[in-house]
Amino acid sequence: MSIVTRIGSSTAEDRDELLLRIERMTELPLLLLAFLMIPLLVGPFLWNLSTSETTTFAALNILIWVVFGADLAVKALVSPQRMKYLRANWLTVQLWWCHSFGHYEFSRCCCSGQEHSGDQGEPPRRISSASMRLEA
């Protein structure tokens, strides 16, 4: 019997107990990942990193956010009252949603992913995350 079948057929008390066990098991690893994100986010602005190092930092950042999203999804799935769980953890939902889709909305709504050049003869340039970095 798969875990999804067992979750669907279990009682609310069993699912609450499973949710508490999952939260206890994931609390420390998620806390460590959150602290690991600090140098990953700040590092490219403070240190002169090569392109490969910047790419590695960005990939690790994305991986951590995927782990956060998977954790949230699993906990919401296990919870007997999903919407109540998501409302109780509204900050986690908001942070994950804004991080996951915020960059897309910014580039789509504000600048359509392109930067207009001053000269009419030149084609518009693409905006990249590297061009948006603060210069030291």
Summary of the structure (lengths in Angstrom):
residues: 136
radius of gyration: 20.3
end to end distance: 56.7
largest distance: 67.3
contacts: 287
relative contact order: 0.09
helix: 72%
strand: 3%
